[in-house]
Amino acid sequence: MEDNRPTKYDDLPLVLDMKEMQKVLGISRTTAYQLVHEEGFPAFRSGNRIKISKEALFEWMAKGRA
């Protein structure tokens, strides 16, 4: 199985969609949706799509909540 996760922070877009977040974190679709519905997780809606700020995601992870 090929690991196609991004390897550099700068290679990521400023705003991630769910699939990009899944790749960054190496998690399943189900886990990603559970995560974005947790209180305090830095996700927001754009229409009917869920988006995650790259900066906010990494700040959230740095706080030890991943």
C-alpha positions, 0 to 999 in steps of 0.5 A: 500500500502506497503512503501518499501523505504530504511530507511538508507543512508548506505543501499543504493548502491553507484550508484542508478538506476532509480527505486532505485532513485524513491523509495528513493524520493517517486516519479513516473517513469515519474517524475524521468525521468523529474528530470534526464533531468533537468540541474544540476541534478547529473545523468549520462549514463552508456551505455543506462542506467541512473545512479545517484551517491548516494552521489551526489543525497543527496548533490543535495537535500541538496542544496534545489533543490528537 
